[in-house]
Amino acid sequence: MSVSEPEVPLDDDEFVERAQHGDLEAYELLVARHTASAYRTAVLLGAGSDAEDVVQEAFVKGYRKLTRYRGEASFRSWLLAIVANETRNLHRSRIRRDGLVLRAAAADRDPAIAGDSAVGAVLAAERRTMLVEALRRLPAKDREVIVCRFFLDLNEDETVTMLGWPRGTVKSRTSRALAKLRAMLDLQEVRHG
């Protein structure tokens, strides 16, 4: 009986390189690794019930365009940029943006709230509802940068890649969007006492 070396998980670059050389199994592993964040991105950017279709189309397009991927950004941010573009295409075709984060919040209940006391749960739900309402009122580009940076936890480089904006635009829009969001939340807090 021989003892084999433990298997070392491959990083995205190795999977991408293998997939670029025709290894369909490697691309399937990339799909498995990034489906959850792609789905979350589509939902948070407004795909709603069409999120699965958007993600599927993004993975198909990603596979077709894989030879164009040069590794200048992470594969994840490159893929999420495709998901974002597919979501924007969906918006253009149905001309409907309302309900973006509300549907995402309804689909992604916070399990930590379940353990809170009844009063804590009510207060947490109220705060979440206020945040969702304020986020929905932001202009689309402000909402997109907030979703990328704080809901998807993308770093600045990944946000630049995903949104296709210059770094300075990401920085300034993030700052302005946060200021708008804070002002809306402060106003709501005053109204609700």
C-alpha positions as CSV (number, residue, x, y, z in Angstrom):
1,M,0.0,0.0,0.0
2,S,1.5,3.3,-1.0
3,V,0.7,6.7,0.5
4,S,0.0,9.3,-2.1
5,E,0.6,13.0,-1.8
6,P,-2.5,15.0,-0.8
7,E,-4.2,16.6,-3.8
8,V,-3.5,20.3,-4.1
9,P,-6.5,22.3,-5.3
10,L,-5.9,24.1,-8.6
11,D,-6.4,27.9,-8.7
12,D,-8.5,29.6,-11.4
13,D,-5.5,30.3,-13.6
14,E,-4.7,26.6,-14.0
15,F,-8.4,25.8,-14.7
16,V,-8.6,28.6,-17.2
17,E,-5.4,27.5,-19.0
18,R,-6.7,24.0,-19.2
19,A,-10.1,25.2,-20.5
20,Q,-8.5,27.4,-23.1
21,H,-6.8,24.3,-24.4
22,G,-10.1,22.4,-24.8
23,D,-10.5,20.8,-21.4
24,L,-14.3,21.0,-20.9
25,E,-14.0,19.4,-17.4
26,A,-11.7,22.3,-16.3
27,Y,-14.4,24.8,-17.4
28,E,-17.1,22.8,-15.6
29,L,-15.0,23.2,-12.4
30,L,-14.7,26.9,-13.0
31,V,-18.5,27.0,-13.4
32,A,-19.0,25.1,-10.2
33,R,-16.6,27.3,-8.3
34,H,-18.2,30.6,-9.4
35,T,-21.9,29.8,-9.9
36,A,-22.9,31.1,-6.5
37,S,-21.2,34.5,-6.8
38,A,-22.4,34.8,-10.4
39,Y,-26.0,34.1,-9.3
40,R,-25.7,36.5,-6.4
41,T,-24.4,39.2,-8.8
42,A,-27.2,38.7,-11.2
43,V,-29.8,38.9,-8.5
44,L,-28.3,41.9,-6.8
45,L,-28.0,43.7,-10.1
46,G,-31.7,43.2,-10.8
47,A,-32.1,39.9,-12.8
48,G,-34.6,38.6,-10.2
49,S,-36.3,35.5,-11.3
50,D,-34.3,35.6,-14.5
51,A,-31.0,35.3,-12.6
52,E,-30.5,31.6,-13.5
53,D,-30.9,32.4,-17.2
54,V,-28.6,35.3,-17.0
55,V,-25.9,33.2,-15.2
56,Q,-26.3,30.4,-17.7
57,E,-25.9,32.8,-20.7
58,A,-22.9,34.4,-19.0
59,F,-21.2,31.1,-18.6
60,V,-21.8,30.2,-22.2
61,K,-20.5,33.5,-23.4
62,G,-17.6,33.2,-21.0
63,Y,-16.7,29.9,-22.5
64,R,-16.9,31.3,-26.1
65,K,-14.8,34.3,-25.1
66,L,-12.3,32.3,-23.0
67,T,-9.5,32.7,-25.6
68,R,-9.8,36.5,-25.1
69,Y,-9.2,36.2,-21.3
70,R,-5.6,37.3,-20.7
71,G,-5.4,37.1,-16.9
72,E,-4.9,40.9,-16.4
73,A,-7.8,40.7,-13.8
74,S,-9.0,37.7,-11.8
75,F,-11.1,35.2,-13.7
76,R,-13.9,35.9,-11.1
77,S,-14.0,39.6,-11.9
78,W,-13.8,38.9,-15.6
79,L,-16.7,36.5,-15.4
80,L,-18.8,38.8,-13.1
81,A,-18.3,41.6,-15.7
82,I,-20.0,39.2,-18.2
83,V,-22.8,38.6,-15.7
84,A,-23.2,42.3,-15.2
85,N,-23.4,42.9,-18.9
86,E,-25.9,40.1,-19.4
87,T,-28.0,41.7,-16.5
88,R,-27.8,45.1,-18.2
89,N,-29.0,43.5,-21.4
90,L,-31.9,42.0,-19.5
91,H,-32.8,45.4,-18.1
92,R,-32.7,46.9,-21.6
93,S,-35.0,44.3,-23.0
94,R,-37.6,44.5,-20.2
95,I,-37.0,48.2,-19.2
96,R,-37.6,47.4,-15.6
97,R,-35.2,48.0,-12.7
98,D,-37.4,48.3,-9.6
99,G,-37.3,45.6,-7.0
100,L,-33.6,44.9,-7.5
101,V,-32.4,44.4,-4.0
102,L,-35.8,43.7,-2.5
103,R,-36.0,40.5,-4.4
104,A,-32.4,39.7,-3.4
105,A,-33.1,40.4,0.3
106,A,-36.2,38.2,0.2
107,A,-34.2,35.4,-1.4
108,D,-31.3,35.7,1.0
109,R,-32.7,35.7,4.6
110,D,-30.0,36.3,7.2
111,P,-29.8,33.2,9.3
112,A,-28.3,35.2,12.2
113,I,-31.6,37.0,12.6
114,A,-33.4,33.7,13.3
115,G,-31.4,33.4,16.6
116,D,-32.2,36.9,17.8
117,S,-34.9,37.6,20.2
118,A,-38.3,38.6,18.7
119,V,-37.6,42.3,19.3
120,G,-34.1,42.0,17.8
121,A,-35.5,40.2,14.8
122,V,-38.1,42.9,14.2
123,L,-35.5,45.7,14.6
124,A,-33.0,43.9,12.2
125,A,-35.8,43.4,9.7
126,E,-36.7,47.1,9.9
127,R,-33.1,48.2,9.4
128,R,-32.7,45.8,6.4
129,T,-36.0,47.1,4.9
130,M,-34.8,50.7,5.3
131,L,-31.5,49.8,3.7
132,V,-33.1,48.0,0.8
133,E,-35.6,50.9,0.2
134,A,-32.8,53.4,0.2
135,L,-30.7,51.3,-2.1
136,R,-33.6,50.9,-4.5
137,R,-33.9,54.7,-4.8
138,L,-30.3,55.2,-5.8
139,P,-29.5,55.8,-9.5
140,A,-28.5,52.6,-11.2
141,K,-24.8,53.3,-11.5
142,D,-24.6,54.2,-7.8
143,R,-26.5,51.1,-6.9
144,E,-24.2,49.0,-9.1
145,V,-21.0,50.2,-7.4
146,I,-22.5,49.7,-3.9
147,V,-23.6,46.2,-4.8
148,C,-20.1,45.4,-6.1
149,R,-18.2,46.8,-3.3
150,F,-20.3,45.9,-0.3
151,F,-22.8,43.2,-1.2
152,L,-20.5,41.1,-3.4
153,D,-17.3,42.1,-1.4
154,L,-15.4,42.8,-4.6
155,N,-12.2,44.8,-4.2
156,E,-11.5,47.9,-6.1
157,D,-9.7,46.2,-9.0
158,E,-12.5,43.6,-9.3
159,T,-15.1,46.4,-9.3
160,V,-13.2,48.3,-12.0
161,T,-13.1,45.1,-14.1
162,M,-16.7,44.1,-13.5
163,L,-18.2,47.5,-14.2
164,G,-15.7,48.5,-16.9
165,W,-15.2,51.9,-15.4
166,P,-11.9,53.8,-14.8
167,R,-10.5,53.4,-11.2
168,G,-11.1,57.1,-10.4
169,T,-14.8,56.7,-11.4
170,V,-15.2,53.7,-9.1
171,K,-13.6,55.6,-6.2
172,S,-15.6,58.8,-6.7
173,R,-18.9,57.0,-7.4
174,T,-18.4,54.8,-4.4
175,S,-17.9,57.8,-2.2
176,R,-20.8,59.7,-3.6
177,A,-23.1,56.7,-3.6
178,L,-22.3,56.0,0.1
179,A,-22.9,59.7,0.9
180,K,-26.3,59.5,-0.8
181,L,-27.2,56.3,0.9
182,R,-26.2,57.6,4.3
183,A,-28.3,60.7,3.7
184,M,-31.3,58.6,2.7
185,L,-30.9,56.4,5.8
186,D,-30.5,59.4,8.1
187,L,-33.7,60.9,6.7
188,Q,-35.6,57.6,7.1
189,E,-34.3,57.3,10.7
190,V,-35.6,60.8,11.5
191,R,-39.0,59.9,9.9
192,H,-39.3,56.6,11.8
193,G,-38.1,58.1,15.1
